[in-house]
């Protein structure tokens, strides 16, 4: 195995140009999986992930983050369980810093429409860190949908307090209830009015909430506004996605996007080992590519015996770290395992699946 000094020299030799090649590789892998799954709509998430390096000593790029720890804050785009693009950044960069989001969205949307389908509906889910008129105008220009958490300004709170109870509608889940109402809202310097949906939880986990413990959330979206995305959704048989209850449901599903960040940290490490920023960036992108392949491996090979949502520790403990004996006899190499392991992991099926992976192609 390579020594720690060899790995240090290897990671330190990466130039900034090579970092962009890592991003290109991630997008090629994304297009490969996208064509395999062939979804009727592509739902993407964008968020910044804080990597806690608070114990690091004088490292380039380790800066105070909004989570009150020092570290890095890469901007990441996710699709389902997959991390498909990322910009490695220092910790002081906020979610919508610079033009990274604009460039990322333009590039990914262009690739999807060029290499997958030009008419596929594309939907972005974002938190309040991306509440920006310029981004909304970009999404509308690219003919994609968006659902973004807005900021509760005092005028919106005052307006919500005056809305009669009879105007609020009810949205139910098995153990949760929300009240909501929709309206058009135009902030001070906005060029046009946009659709807004204000939600308020009434019950969580089967228990009613007191009035002082009902946090309001406002969502801004271009779904149902007569734009091109509505026609694309209707052509895909998803016209009901423009209804307010489904918009709320899509927003609530955004929590799954953040689980990708947790899975990435558990797969690798959020504490990066080098002092120089470029070397840490190379380590991060290597980890991101390996994480994508890990998620693909779960889907293609271990899905029959382990839940596809399993974290790396679970998969290692159950499907990799088990007792076995390798025997060489008669010109053959034999892997011997216990009968319990053979039955639980369905070794013949895993072996067959690992020998016939889906062909990698993106062009």
ABEGO torsion letter per residue (X at the ends): XBBAAAAAAAAAABBAAAAAAAAAAAAAAAAAAAAAAGBABBBBBBBBBBBBAAABBGBBGBBBBAAGBBEBBBBBBBBEABBABBBBBBAABBAABEAAAAAAAAAAAAAAAAABBAABBBBBBBBAAABBAAAAAAAAAAGBBBBBBBBBBAAAAAAAAABBAAABBBBBBAABBBBBBBBBBBBAABABBBBBBBBBBABBGGBBBBAAABBBBBBBBABGAGBAAAAAAAAAGAAAAABAAAAAAAAAAAAAAAAAAAAAAAABBABBABABAAAAAAAAAAAAAAAAAAAAAAAAAAAAABBAABBAAAAAAAAABBBBBBBBBGGBBBBBBBAAAAAAAGAAAAAAAAABBBBBBAX
